[in-house]
């Protein structure tokens, strides 16, 4: 009996050593699933092309004061050029020229990082003007924009953000969707758990 146990032990030790060696071998992790949607480079190329296509946008803002009944009309011109949507830097840069009644409101170079974008919003331009009026102490003012414009705003924490006008709600939503995808691929977005 002693010899049988010894024979079983001698036969099992190499088997146990073999199983232990196999278990200790490093097994490569399973392959990562392909990212949903287009690559960052393709997304940034789409954003750059669509923003560049907009050209100069001209629109009128009809403002009505609901307290005193006065009406105001302002002519706006908004143009952004020289767009560069850089996937390596996860940034978008451009030159903007905004005028109100032919007076220059902005004529500068703008750049922002997609790492810093907290949220994206699409809204009718009227809604944005109403918010601006209220912030300036005129909560009774209402705006109507003609032709209708839609605004895509990429907001950083604690800031108003970067806004782009579009004459089409469909295109504004497509750009917003592409920007959300690019922000996610660049590691931006709201990181608060609740």
Secondary structure, 3 states (H helix, E strand, C coil): CHHHHHHHHHHHHHHHHHHHHHHHCCCCCCCCCCCCCCCHHHHHHHHHHHHHHCCCEEEEEEEEECCCCCEEEEEEEEEEEEEEEECCCCEEEEEEEEEECCEEEEEEEEEEEHHHEEEEEEEEHHHHHHHHHHHCCCCCEEEEEECCCEEEEEEECCCCCEEEEECCHHHHHHHHHHHHHHHHHCCCCCCCCC
